[in-house]
C-alpha cells in the first residue's frame, strides 16, 4: 500500500479543534462512533500474574472477570458507550491458541451484552511488538524467536477472531532513543525517534492496514510509548532531575512526526491512548485521537493530566491490574472514574460549552511543565504546521517539529508563561543550537549518524534498510 505524507493541516486554525469531534469520524463494533459528537471511554486492564500459565484460566480472567465486570459496571452506572482495550501480554504474542481464545471470547461476550442491554460496545486489541533490534526487526532476520513474523501473525489472529480496532506500540528506533536519553544526546533521539522510527513504521503499518482491510477491522494507530514516553517518565516531575523536562518535551515533538506515519499508511484512528503526541497528530490529520491523563493514575503520573483531555475523542485510564478494591473490582472502580469524566465532556458538548471546558483542561496544566506546554492545543497546532511544511521528508519534518517545540518553550519562558530552571534553560538552548547546526539534507544527516552511532549497542542499519 502506498504511503501518502501529510503536507497540509486538517484544521484551518487551532481553535477549531475540540474533544469529541474529528474531521474523519469512524464507526465500528456494536454501535461505537468515535469523533462523531461525543467522547468514548476506553478501559484498559491487565490480568493478574500467574493466570497466564493456563489457556482456560487466562481466558476466564479476560472474559468472565475483566470484560463481564467492566460491562456490568458501565450498565449499572448508565454509561451509553464503552470501548475495551486488551494490550496483549507477551504470552499471547507467542501462543496463538491463547490469543484466539481470549480475542474471540471477549468479542462474543460484548455482542451478547450489547444485545441484552443496548449499550454501545467495542474492543481494541493492541498486539505486542516483541522484536529485538539485536536479533533483527524484519522478516527472516530473527533466527532465534521469529518475532518479526510473530508480530504480523498476532495482527492476523486479532483481526480474524473479533477485534474491532487494531493497534500496536512499535519499537523501531528505540535503541537510539535509549542511548540518546541516557547520554543527553538530542541528535541520537532525533535519529532514533524521528528517522529510524518513521522508517520502521513505514514498513510495519502498510502491512497492518492490509491485514485490517482483509478482515474488515479498523486500523487504529500507533504510539511512541517505547521512545518519547521513556523520555517523559525518566524526566519525571519536580522531584526528578536525571533527565531535563525540556529535553523530554523536544523528544515528544519528534514523536509526533513518527506516530503520524500509521495514519499516512492508511490507519484511520482512533490512535493509541499512550501517545501523548496525539494532539499534534490530530491537528494535522483530523482523525480521532485517543488520550490518557488524569484518569490513568493507576498506571503512572504525568504533569499534564487535565490538559491531555483537551481535544480527545477517546479517553482512557491506561492499564490497571485486575484485583479487588473496596468499590468492586479494579476495572469497575477505574471505569467509574473514567466514565464520569467522559460524561462531563459530553455534557459540555450538549450545552455548547465544549470550548470552555477544553480551555479549562488546557490552562490547568499549560504551565506545569514543558511537555504539557508544547502539547497545549494552540502550540501543538504550530508544531503540526512545522511538520507538514516538510511533510515528505522524514528527517526534516522531525527536526522541524523538535526545533519548533524548543523555540515555543523558549518563547514561553521569555513571556513568563512557563518557568524553567537554569539547567532546563541551558539544556534547551543547547538543543536549539544542536538542531540548527544539523545538515539540511537527509542523506548527509544519515551519513553523519551512521558514523557517529555505529557502536551503539543493538543498532544495526540493516533493520532500516540503511
C-alpha positions in Angstrom: 0.0 0.0 0.0 1.2 3.5 -0.9 2.0 5.9 1.9 0.6 9.4 1.5 2.5 12.0 3.5 0.7 14.9 5.0 1.5 18.3 3.5 -1.3 20.4 4.9 -3.3 20.8 8.1 -6.8 19.3 8.6 -7.9 22.3 10.6 -7.8 26.0 9.5 -6.9 27.1 13.0 -6.2 25.6 16.3 -9.4 26.8 17.9 -11.4 24.6 15.6 -10.2 21.5 17.5 -12.4 20.2 20.3 -12.9 17.0 22.1 -15.5 14.5 20.8 -15.2 15.8 17.2 -12.8 14.8 14.5 -12.7 15.7 10.8 -12.9 12.0 9.9 -15.0 10.1 12.4 -15.1 6.3 12.4 -17.8 3.7 13.4 -17.2 0.1 14.4 -18.1 -2.6 16.8 -21.5 -2.7 18.3 -22.7 0.9 17.9 -19.5 2.8 18.7 -18.9 6.1 16.8 -15.7 8.0 17.5 -15.1 11.6 16.7 -18.8 12.0 15.8 -20.0 14.3 18.5 -19.1 12.7 21.8 -16.2 11.2 23.7 -15.9 7.5 24.2 -14.4 5.9 27.4 -11.8 3.3 26.8 -11.0 0.9 29.6 -7.5 -0.7 29.7 -6.5 -3.5 32.0 -4.1 -6.3 32.7 -4.6 -9.8 34.1 -3.3 -11.0 37.5 0.2 -12.5 37.4 0.1 -16.3 37.2 -3.2 -16.5 35.3 -1.3 -16.8 32.0 0.0 -20.2 32.9 -3.1 -21.9 31.5 -5.2 -21.0 28.5 -8.5 -21.8 30.1 -7.6 -19.8 33.2 -6.3 -16.7 31.3 -9.4 -16.7 29.1 -11.6 -16.8 32.1 -9.7 -13.9 33.5 -10.2 -11.7 30.5 -13.7 -12.8 29.6 -15.6 -13.8 32.7 -13.9 -11.5 35.1 -12.5 -8.4 33.4 -14.9 -8.0 30.5 -18.0 -9.0 32.4 -17.2 -6.8 35.3 -16.5 -3.8 33.1 -19.7 -4.0 31.1 -21.8 -4.7 34.2 -20.5 -1.6 35.9 -21.0 0.5 32.7 -24.6 -0.6 32.6 -25.0 -0.1 36.3 -23.8 3.5 36.1 -25.8 4.2 32.9 -22.9 4.9 30.6 -24.0 4.6 27.0 -20.7 3.7 25.5 -17.7 1.6 26.4 -14.6 0.6 24.5 -12.3 -2.0 25.9 -8.6 -2.3 25.1 -6.7 -5.5 25.5 -3.0 -4.8 25.4 -1.7 -8.3 24.7 0.6 -9.9 27.3 3.7 -11.4 25.8 2.4 -14.9 26.0 -0.4 -14.0 23.7 2.2 -13.0 21.1 3.8 -16.4 21.1 0.9 -18.7 21.9 -1.7 -18.5 19.1 -4.3 -20.7 20.8 -4.2 -18.4 23.9 -4.7 -15.3 21.8 -7.5 -16.8 19.7 -9.4 -17.9 22.8 -9.2 -14.5 24.5 -10.0 -12.4 21.4 -13.0 -14.5 20.3 -14.2 -14.9 23.9 -14.2 -11.1 24.6 -16.0 -10.2 21.4 -18.7 -12.9 21.9 -19.4 -11.6 25.3 -19.6 -7.9 24.1 -22.0 -8.9 21.4 -24.2 -10.7 24.0 -24.1 -7.7 26.4 -24.9 -5.3 23.6 -27.9 -7.3 22.5 -29.1 -7.7 26.1 -28.7 -4.1 27.3 -28.3 -1.9 24.3 -25.0 -0.4 25.4 -22.6 0.5 22.6 -19.5 -1.6 22.9 -16.3 -2.3 21.0 -12.8 -3.7 21.7 -9.4 -2.6 20.6 -6.6 -5.2 20.5 -3.0 -3.9 20.8 -0.7 -6.6 19.7 2.8 -6.8 21.2 5.9 -5.8 19.2 8.4 -8.2 20.7 11.1 -7.6 18.1 14.6 -7.2 19.3 16.9 -4.9 17.4 20.0 -7.0 18.0 18.2 -10.1 16.6 16.7 -8.2 13.6 13.5 -6.2 13.0 12.5 -7.5 9.6 11.3 -10.8 8.2 13.8 -13.7 8.2 16.3 -11.7 10.3 15.5 -13.0 13.7 16.5 -16.7 13.6 16.0 -17.3 17.3 12.4 -16.1 18.0 11.0 -15.1 14.6 9.5 -12.1 16.4 9.0 -10.0 13.2 6.9 -12.8 11.8 5.1 -13.2 15.1 4.1 -9.5 15.0 2.1 -10.0 11.9 0.7 -13.4 12.9 -0.6 -11.6 16.0 -2.3 -9.0 13.9 -3.9 -11.7 11.8 -5.2 -13.5 14.9 -6.6 -10.4 16.4 -8.4 -9.4 13.2 -9.7 -12.9 12.3 -11.1 -13.5 15.8 -13.1 -10.4 16.6 -11.0 -7.3 17.2 -12.8 -4.1 16.2 -9.7 -1.9 16.2 -6.1 -3.0 15.8 -3.2 -1.0 17.3 0.4 -1.6 18.3 3.3 0.1 20.2 6.1 -0.4 17.7 9.7 -0.5 18.8 11.7 0.8 15.8 14.5 3.3 16.7 14.3 2.6 20.5 17.9 1.5 20.7 19.0 5.0 19.6 16.4 6.7 21.8 17.6 4.9 24.9 21.1 5.8 24.1 20.2 9.4 23.5 18.2 9.8 26.7 20.8 8.2 28.9 23.6 10.3 27.4 21.7 13.5 26.9 22.3 13.3 23.1 19.3 15.0 21.3 20.7 14.1 17.9 20.5 10.4 18.8 16.9 10.9 19.8 16.1 12.6 16.6 17.8 9.8 14.7 16.1 7.1 16.7 12.5 8.5 17.1 12.2 10.9 14.2 14.0 9.0 11.5 14.6 5.3 12.2 11.2 5.0 14.0 9.5 6.6 11.0 11.3 4.2 8.6 10.2 1.2 10.7 6.6 2.5 10.9 6.6 2.9 7.1 7.4 -0.8 6.9 5.1 -2.1 9.6 1.9 -0.2 9.1 1.1 -0.8 5.4 1.2 -4.5 6.3 -1.1 -3.9 9.3 -3.5 -1.9 7.2 -3.7 -4.7 4.6 -4.5 -7.2 7.3 -7.2 -5.0 8.7 -8.8 -4.3 5.3 -8.8 -8.0 4.5 -10.7 -8.7 7.8 -12.9 -5.5 7.8 -11.2 -4.3 11.0 -10.4 -0.7 11.8 -6.6 0.0 11.8 -6.4 2.4 14.7 -2.8 3.7 15.1 0.5 3.6 16.9 2.3 5.4 19.7 5.8 6.3 20.6 5.4 4.8 24.0 8.7 3.0 23.7 10.5 6.2 22.9 9.1 9.6 24.0 7.2 8.1 26.9 10.5 6.6 28.1 12.0 10.1 28.0 8.9 11.6 29.7 8.9 9.1 32.6 12.7 9.5 33.1 12.2 13.2 33.2 9.5 12.7 35.8 8.2 15.6 37.9 9.5 18.3 40.2 11.5 15.9 42.4 13.4 14.4 39.5 16.4 15.8 37.8 18.1 12.9 35.9 16.6 14.0 32.5 15.6 17.6 32.0 12.0 18.2 31.1 12.9 20.5 28.3 14.8 17.5 26.8 11.8 15.3 27.2 9.4 17.8 25.6 11.5 18.0 22.5 11.6 14.3 22.1 7.8 14.4 22.3 7.8 16.7 19.3 10.0 14.2 17.3 7.5 11.5 18.2 4.6 13.3 16.5 6.3 13.0 13.1 6.8 9.3 13.8 3.3 8.4 15.1 1.8 10.2 12.1 3.2 7.5 9.8 0.5 5.0 10.8 -2.2 7.3 9.5 -0.2 8.1 6.4 -0.2 4.4 5.7 -3.9 4.2 5.9 -4.8 3.8 9.5 -8.0 5.7 10.4 -7.8 6.2 14.2 -8.5 6.2 17.0 -4.8 6.1 17.7 -3.3 4.8 20.9 -4.1 6.5 24.2 -0.5 6.5 25.5 0.7 8.5 22.5 0.9 11.9 24.3 1.9 13.4 20.9 -1.7 12.8 19.8 -2.8 16.5 19.8 -0.1 17.3 17.3 -1.1 14.4 15.1 -4.9 15.2 15.3 -4.2 18.8 14.2 -2.5 17.5 11.1 -4.8 14.6 10.1 -8.1 15.4 11.7 -8.5 11.7 12.7 -9.9 10.5 16.0 -7.5 10.9 18.9 -7.3 8.6 22.0 -5.6 10.0 25.1 -4.9 9.4 28.7 -4.1 11.6 31.6 -5.7 12.4 35.0 -7.7 9.1 35.0 -4.6 6.9 34.4 -3.0 7.3 37.8 -3.3 3.6 38.3 -0.6 3.2 35.8 1.6 6.3 36.0 1.7 10.1 36.8 2.4 12.9 34.4 2.4 16.7 34.5 -0.4 17.3 32.1 -3.3 15.1 33.4 -6.1 17.6 32.7 -4.5 19.1 29.6 -4.5 15.8 27.7 -8.3 15.7 27.7 -8.5 19.0 25.7 -9.2 17.6 22.2 -9.5 13.8 22.7 -12.2 11.7 21.1 -11.4 8.6 23.2 -10.4 8.9 26.9 -8.5 6.1 28.6 -7.4 5.0 32.1 -4.2 3.4 30.7 -3.8 0.0 32.3 -4.9 -1.4 35.7 -4.2 -4.8 37.0 -7.3 -6.8 37.8 -7.9 -7.2 41.5 -10.4 -6.4 44.3 -10.9 -2.9 45.7 -13.5 -1.6 48.2 -15.7 -0.4 45.4 -15.6 -3.6 43.4 -13.0 -5.0 41.1 -10.3 -2.6 39.9 -11.7 -2.4 36.4 -15.1 -1.4 37.8 -13.6 1.3 40.1 -11.4 2.8 37.4 -14.2 2.6 34.8 -16.3 4.7 37.2 -13.7 7.5 37.3 -13.2 7.3 33.6 -16.8 7.2 32.6 -17.8 10.2 34.8 -15.0 12.3 33.3 -16.3 11.4 29.8 -19.8 12.2 30.9 -18.6 15.7 31.9 -17.1 16.2 28.5 -20.2 15.1 26.7 -22.4 17.2 28.8 -20.3 20.2 27.9 -20.8 19.4 24.2 -24.6 19.1 24.8 -24.6 22.6 26.4 -22.4 24.1 23.8 -19.6 24.7 26.4 -17.0 22.3 24.9 -14.5 25.1 24.1 -14.8 26.4 27.7 -14.1 23.0 29.2 -11.4 22.4 26.6 -9.6 25.6 27.7 -10.0 24.9 31.4 -8.4 21.5 30.9 -5.6 23.1 28.9 -4.9 26.1 31.1 -4.9 23.9 34.2 -1.6 22.3 33.1 -0.3 24.6 30.4 2.5 26.0 32.6 3.1 22.9 34.8 5.9 21.6 32.6 7.5 22.0 29.2 5.9 18.8 27.8 2.4 20.0 28.6 3.2 23.4 27.2 4.1 22.1 23.8 1.1 19.8 23.8 -1.4 22.6 24.6 -3.6 22.6 21.5 -2.5 26.0 20.2 1.2 25.1 20.4 0.5 21.6 19.2 -1.0 23.1 16.1 2.1 25.2 15.5 4.3 22.0 15.7 1.9 20.3 13.3 2.4 23.2 10.8 6.1 22.7 11.0 5.7 19.0 10.3 3.5 19.4 7.2 5.8 22.1 5.8 8.4 19.4 5.5 5.8 16.6 5.1 7.6 14.4 2.6 11.0 14.4 4.2 11.0 12.2 7.3 14.2 13.7 8.7 13.4 17.3 8.0 9.9 17.2 9.4 11.0 15.5 12.7 13.8 18.1 13.1 11.4 20.9 12.3 9.0 19.6 14.9 11.7 19.4 17.6 13.1 22.8 16.8 9.7 24.4 16.7 8.8 22.9 20.0 12.0 24.0 21.6 11.5 27.6 20.4 7.9 27.6 21.7 9.2 26.7 25.1 12.0 29.3 24.9 9.5 32.0 23.9 7.0 30.9 26.6 9.8 31.3 29.2 10.6 34.8 27.9 6.9 35.7 28.2 6.9 34.2 31.7 4.2 31.7 30.7 6.4 28.8 31.8 9.1 28.8 34.4 12.4 26.9 33.7 15.3 26.1 36.0 18.7 27.3 34.9 19.6 23.7 34.0 16.4 23.3 31.9 17.1 26.5 30.1 20.7 25.6 29.4 19.7 22.2 28.0 17.0 23.9 25.9 19.5 26.4 24.5 21.9 23.6 23.7 19.2 21.6 21.9 18.3 24.6 19.7 21.9 25.1 18.7 22.4 21.4 18.0 19.3 21.1 15.9 20.1 24.2 13.9 23.6 23.0 13.1 22.5 19.7 11.7 22.6 19.3 7.9 19.5 20.2 5.9 19.9 17.1 3.6 18.6 13.8 4.8 21.4 11.9 3.1 24.1 14.0 5.0 22.3 13.6 8.3 22.0 9.8 7.9 25.7 9.5 6.8 26.7 11.5 9.9 24.6 9.4 12.2 25.7 6.1 10.8 29.3 7.0 11.6 28.5 8.7 15.0 26.4 5.9 16.3 27.8 2.8 14.7 28.9 1.4 18.1 25.6 1.9 19.9 24.5 -1.4 21.4 21.9 -3.3 19.3 22.0 -0.7 16.4 22.0 -2.5 13.1 21.4 -0.3 10.0 20.1 -3.3 8.1 17.0 -3.2 10.3 16.1 0.0 8.5 17.5 -0.8 5.0 20.4 1.6 5.5 
